[in-house]
Amino acid sequence: MNSTGIAEDMDFGPYPIGPVGKPTELSNPSPLLAMAYTKYPQVCKALMAFMMEADQFNNWLEAARGYLIHSLNAYNANPVWDDPKRIVFRDLAKRSLTDAGLGSVGEKAAAAIAD
């Protein structure tokens, strides 16, 4: 079987629910950030707002073929989710934990992920 056959034969699914009784998978979204020391904070904010508009973000989502974690329900209607193999990625942000897992987001959680 060549690599094309393997891709057509495989599928994706959410992680199984373990003993804690709720999903514990982690997602790795790409956040939009503007550093506090930027000379042009309003320009940064305007660019981020522009990038999240449907006309831009939907194209980005389609180019990534659905393998991009979005966190806005408005993007659930994108046709990229018509492929049943990708539907698991559509709802990932709703069921996954932050990088802190069951703990609090902060410096310690970031250090644990970095290590």
Backbone bond lengths (Angstrom), bond angles and torsions (degrees), N, CA, C in turn:
res aa  C-N    CA-C-N  psi(-1)  N-CA   C-N-CA  omega(-1)  CA-C   N-CA-C  phi
1 M - - - 1.455 - - 1.528 107.83 -
2 N 1.313 116.99 129.80 1.464 119.86 177.94 1.524 110.37 -83.14
3 S 1.326 116.20 175.63 1.476 120.20 -175.47 1.523 111.72 -63.85
4 T 1.330 118.74 -30.72 1.463 120.37 178.01 1.520 109.72 -65.49
5 G 1.318 116.95 -41.74 1.459 120.45 178.46 1.514 112.55 -63.46
6 I 1.307 116.44 -38.44 1.468 120.45 177.96 1.522 110.14 -63.86
7 A 1.327 117.95 -45.97 1.466 121.63 -179.19 1.524 111.01 -61.54
8 E 1.329 117.02 -38.61 1.466 119.81 -179.77 1.523 111.43 -71.31
9 D 1.319 117.24 -28.21 1.448 121.72 -176.16 1.528 113.20 -85.93
10 M 1.313 117.97 -23.96 1.463 120.07 -175.62 1.525 112.06 -85.46
11 D 1.288 115.09 164.30 1.460 121.34 -179.95 1.521 108.43 -145.14
12 F 1.335 117.07 171.61 1.451 122.73 -179.39 1.516 108.99 -123.02
13 G 1.309 116.97 157.72 1.449 121.22 176.49 1.511 109.58 -158.01
14 P 1.328 116.42 161.50 1.468 118.79 177.53 1.521 110.25 -69.03
15 Y 1.311 115.51 156.33 1.464 119.89 175.61 1.524 108.66 -60.35
16 P 1.306 117.50 147.74 1.472 119.07 177.47 1.529 111.31 -68.20
17 I 1.310 115.02 152.90 1.465 121.31 176.88 1.531 107.70 -77.95
18 G 1.300 116.20 125.36 1.461 121.27 -178.39 1.512 112.36 -95.57
19 P 1.318 116.62 -158.05 1.468 121.36 -174.52 1.531 114.27 -66.60
20 V 1.326 118.56 -17.63 1.473 118.64 179.49 1.525 111.92 -78.73
21 G 1.344 117.50 -11.81 1.455 120.83 173.52 1.514 116.37 84.06
22 K 1.318 117.21 6.75 1.464 119.96 177.15 1.528 108.31 -148.58
23 P 1.338 117.00 161.63 1.464 118.72 -179.06 1.529 112.00 -59.20
24 T 1.314 115.77 140.64 1.464 120.64 178.75 1.530 111.51 -126.88
25 E 1.346 116.80 17.06 1.454 118.08 179.46 1.522 110.37 -74.32
26 L 1.294 115.57 150.94 1.458 121.26 177.94 1.517 109.05 -101.69
27 S 1.298 116.31 145.97 1.459 120.38 172.97 1.522 107.07 -115.91
28 N 1.283 115.32 158.25 1.458 119.63 -178.93 1.525 109.70 -125.62
29 P 1.328 116.24 73.23 1.462 118.04 179.64 1.523 111.34 -69.76
30 S 1.289 115.36 160.84 1.467 120.69 176.19 1.523 107.80 -101.53
31 P 1.323 117.27 98.27 1.464 118.88 -177.01 1.528 111.50 -73.26
32 L 1.302 114.62 154.36 1.460 120.89 173.17 1.521 106.90 -94.96
33 L 1.313 116.63 124.21 1.458 121.22 -176.32 1.517 110.95 -130.10
34 A 1.296 115.74 145.15 1.462 122.52 169.73 1.529 106.30 -125.21
35 M 1.286 116.12 120.70 1.461 120.07 -177.53 1.532 110.28 -69.19
36 A 1.323 115.56 146.59 1.464 121.14 -177.30 1.525 112.09 -63.52
37 Y 1.318 117.53 -23.70 1.464 120.84 -176.57 1.529 113.51 -89.96
38 T 1.328 117.46 4.98 1.456 118.74 -179.74 1.531 111.26 -64.19
39 K 1.309 116.22 146.54 1.462 120.46 177.87 1.521 111.68 -74.09
40 Y 1.333 116.02 -21.85 1.464 119.91 -172.65 1.533 111.45 -129.65
41 P 1.332 117.18 68.29 1.471 119.07 -176.30 1.530 113.12 -63.10
42 Q 1.311 118.30 -36.03 1.468 119.81 -178.92 1.529 111.29 -68.79
43 V 1.319 116.84 -34.91 1.464 120.68 176.85 1.524 109.37 -66.43
44 C 1.323 116.78 -42.52 1.465 120.89 177.71 1.525 110.73 -59.90
45 K 1.320 116.60 -45.83 1.462 120.62 179.66 1.517 111.24 -63.55
46 A 1.316 117.04 -40.31 1.464 120.79 179.18 1.530 110.88 -65.15
47 L 1.333 117.25 -40.72 1.458 120.96 178.07 1.526 110.78 -63.53
48 M 1.322 117.08 -43.88 1.460 119.78 179.65 1.529 111.07 -64.32
49 A 1.315 117.39 -41.06 1.466 120.44 177.67 1.527 110.06 -62.51
50 F 1.323 116.99 -41.85 1.461 121.95 178.11 1.531 110.83 -61.84
51 M 1.326 116.68 -44.65 1.467 120.73 -178.42 1.523 112.39 -64.36
52 M 1.326 117.55 -28.35 1.461 120.76 -178.67 1.522 113.31 -89.12
53 E 1.340 118.04 -4.64 1.459 120.10 175.51 1.526 108.54 -65.28
54 A 1.314 116.22 147.96 1.463 121.26 -175.38 1.529 112.54 -55.70
55 D 1.310 118.46 -39.62 1.468 120.52 -178.31 1.520 112.69 -60.64
56 Q 1.302 117.33 -32.54 1.468 120.81 179.16 1.528 111.59 -90.88
57 F 1.329 116.59 -49.84 1.462 119.71 -172.27 1.522 112.39 -67.26
58 N 1.326 117.84 -37.63 1.457 119.47 178.77 1.525 111.32 -61.60
59 N 1.324 117.38 -38.22 1.470 120.20 176.17 1.526 110.89 -63.95
60 W 1.301 116.12 -40.84 1.458 121.98 178.79 1.538 109.99 -63.14
61 L 1.326 115.94 -44.66 1.456 122.22 179.19 1.527 111.00 -62.15
62 E 1.318 116.90 -42.96 1.461 120.81 179.28 1.527 111.30 -68.24
63 A 1.321 117.68 -38.50 1.469 120.62 178.24 1.528 110.46 -64.28
64 A 1.322 117.33 -32.04 1.455 121.88 178.02 1.537 111.30 -83.22
65 R 1.322 116.85 -0.98 1.471 124.37 178.69 1.523 112.29 56.31
66 G 1.334 116.14 31.94 1.456 120.40 176.80 1.511 114.71 88.68
67 Y 1.304 118.26 -5.05 1.466 120.66 -179.12 1.526 109.81 -91.47
68 L 1.303 115.22 47.01 1.453 123.36 -179.37 1.517 106.07 -137.73
69 I 1.281 117.31 125.99 1.457 120.49 -176.49 1.521 109.13 -82.01
70 H 1.304 115.16 121.57 1.465 119.99 175.81 1.517 108.47 -108.90
71 S 1.309 116.45 157.23 1.461 119.21 -177.89 1.522 112.59 -125.01
72 L 1.325 117.44 14.25 1.459 121.10 179.13 1.530 109.34 -116.29
73 N 1.318 116.88 126.23 1.465 120.92 -179.17 1.525 112.57 -57.68
74 A 1.311 118.62 -25.12 1.458 121.67 -179.37 1.526 111.71 -59.01
75 Y 1.322 117.83 -25.81 1.468 120.36 -177.75 1.524 112.61 -88.54
76 N 1.320 118.49 1.52 1.460 121.17 176.69 1.521 112.20 -68.22
77 A 1.313 118.21 -20.38 1.466 122.07 -178.00 1.527 112.48 -87.44
78 N 1.313 118.56 -1.12 1.465 120.98 -179.05 1.530 109.58 -61.40
79 P 1.335 117.75 137.27 1.477 120.78 -179.88 1.530 114.37 -61.02
80 V 1.313 118.32 -16.11 1.463 120.03 178.76 1.524 111.00 -59.57
81 W 1.332 117.02 -26.31 1.465 121.12 -178.37 1.518 111.96 -81.60
82 D 1.337 118.67 -2.23 1.466 120.78 177.44 1.528 111.36 -66.43
83 D 1.313 117.87 -22.26 1.461 121.99 177.03 1.524 107.77 -79.05
84 P 1.337 118.77 115.81 1.469 120.16 -176.23 1.528 113.80 -60.65
85 K 1.323 118.08 -21.39 1.463 119.63 178.81 1.526 111.63 -71.94
86 R 1.313 117.23 -19.54 1.467 120.53 -177.54 1.521 113.19 -99.08
87 I 1.308 117.59 -11.91 1.465 120.78 -174.24 1.527 111.95 -58.32
88 V 1.319 117.67 -30.07 1.463 121.04 -179.92 1.531 110.97 -61.65
89 F 1.320 117.37 -30.53 1.467 120.66 -179.36 1.528 112.23 -79.36
90 R 1.340 116.93 -24.67 1.461 120.27 -179.25 1.521 111.45 -59.90
91 D 1.318 117.50 -40.95 1.462 121.91 -173.77 1.520 113.66 -100.42
92 L 1.308 117.42 10.43 1.467 120.95 -175.63 1.526 112.74 -59.02
93 A 1.326 117.74 -43.17 1.468 119.92 -178.01 1.528 111.63 -64.06
94 K 1.330 117.78 -27.76 1.465 120.93 -178.89 1.525 112.37 -74.90
95 R 1.336 116.72 -32.01 1.460 118.25 -173.43 1.523 114.03 -106.59
96 S 1.310 118.15 -8.11 1.464 119.18 -174.57 1.529 111.70 -93.37
97 L 1.300 113.53 163.20 1.461 121.18 177.30 1.532 109.56 -91.50
98 T 1.285 116.09 164.40 1.460 120.39 172.26 1.521 108.69 -74.32
99 D 1.303 117.69 175.22 1.459 120.73 177.70 1.518 112.23 -63.36
100 A 1.319 117.35 -14.51 1.464 121.04 178.01 1.530 111.52 -82.32
101 G 1.320 117.28 -3.12 1.462 120.32 -178.37 1.509 110.23 64.98
102 L 1.311 116.52 -126.11 1.458 120.95 179.02 1.527 111.75 -86.95
103 G 1.330 117.39 -3.80 1.464 121.72 -178.72 1.517 112.45 -90.42
104 S 1.311 114.79 -165.17 1.467 121.40 -178.95 1.526 110.50 -95.29
105 V 1.314 115.05 141.97 1.470 120.43 176.27 1.522 107.71 -68.88
106 G 1.304 116.95 135.27 1.459 121.25 179.24 1.519 111.06 170.76
107 E 1.311 114.84 -167.36 1.463 121.61 -175.77 1.527 111.85 -62.54
108 K 1.320 118.11 -40.28 1.466 120.71 -178.68 1.513 111.04 -65.77
109 A 1.343 117.07 -41.02 1.456 120.16 178.56 1.521 110.49 -65.66
110 A 1.319 117.29 -41.07 1.468 121.01 178.28 1.526 111.39 -63.12
111 A 1.339 116.24 -39.54 1.461 119.83 179.10 1.529 110.68 -66.42
112 A 1.334 117.19 -38.19 1.462 120.74 178.60 1.526 111.01 -63.84
113 I 1.315 117.67 -41.93 1.467 121.46 178.40 1.536 109.34 -66.78
114 A 1.316 116.79 -41.78 1.459 120.66 -178.56 1.531 111.44 -64.79
115 D 1.326 116.42 -35.07 1.469 120.42 -179.64 1.495 110.90 -77.62
